[in-house]
């Protein structure tokens, strides 16, 4: 099995930055891709950014140019550098590991952006 632990969330003013980290442990060799997702109450969890083995990245339009996802394969970690944060980025952010057709989640970390 794979375990994911996120860290780095917090409260920041609009325009500020935060860096999220996710450490993966266990059978990490089974991970096809790692991603960051977010969820606000009453809405579905959405993919924010994803990075694959070939370091190919994907971002949703609303974070392009502001967020950067990176991966340290040696340390089985994935990061999300979030710059120029906006109040609408407020959410619980989850690290997700794609294994086959399944996605495993971490416990989530709260990001709150004040205006």
N, C-alpha and C positions, 0 to 999 in steps of 0.2 A: 504494500500500500504506500501511498504518498501522503505526506503531511505538509501543510502550508501554514506559515505563520507570518502575518503582516505586521508592519510597524511604520511609524512615521506620520500618522495622521495628527490632526490638531486644529486649532483655531487660528485663522490668518485673515488679515484685512484684504479687501479687493486690491488686486495688483501685486500681491505678494506671491511667495513661492513656498512649496513644500516638496519634500522628496519622500516617496513611499518605498519601502523595501519589503521583499517577500523572500523568505528562506524556505527552500524545499528540502525535505528529507525523506528517507525511505527508498522506494524503488524508482528513483529519479530517472533511470534509464528508459523508463516507459513513457516519459513525457514527450509529446510531439510538439507542443507549443505552450507558451505561458502568456497569460494576458491579465489585464486589469479591467475590472468591471465596476459598475457603481449602481446604487439603488437608492431611491428616495421613497418615503412612505407613500403607498398607494399606486406606485408605478412598478413596472417590470424591471428586473435587473438588465442593464445594457452593457454591451462591450464598449470599452473606451479605447483600448489599444492592445495589440497582440504582437508577439515576436516569436518566430519559428526557429528551427535549427539552423537555417541558412541566414539567420539574422535579418530575415525579411520581416518588415514591420507593416502594421496596419493601424490607422487611426480613424476615429469617427471625425466627421467634418468639423464639429464644434471645438475640437481640441487641437486640430492641426496647426502647427506653428507655435503652440504654447506648451504642449506636453511632449516629453521624450521618453520612450520606453527603451530599456537596455537590459542586457542579460550577462551575467557572469557564469558561464557554464561550469567553470572549475569549482565554483562555490555553490552551484545550484541555486542561484539567486536571480531575482528579476527586480528591476527598479522602475519607478515612474517619477520622473522629474516634472513637476507641474509649475509652470511659470505664468505670470499675469493671470492669476486666478480670479474668477468671477463668482458672484453670489450663486449663480445657477450651477456652479460646480459642486455646491454643497451636497453631500451624499455620504453613504457608507460605501467605502471602496473595498472590493474583494479581489484577492489574487485568485486566478483560476488556472488550473493545469489541464490541458487537453490530452486525454489518454484514450486513444482510439476514438470512439464516438461519445465518450463521456467527459464531463468537466467536473473536476474536483475543486472544492472551494476552501479558502481559508476562513477564519472567523470574522474577518472584516475589520476595518479601521475607519473611524469617523473623520471626515474632513468638513470643516465648517468655514465658509468664507463670508465675512461680514462686509456690508456695504459702507 
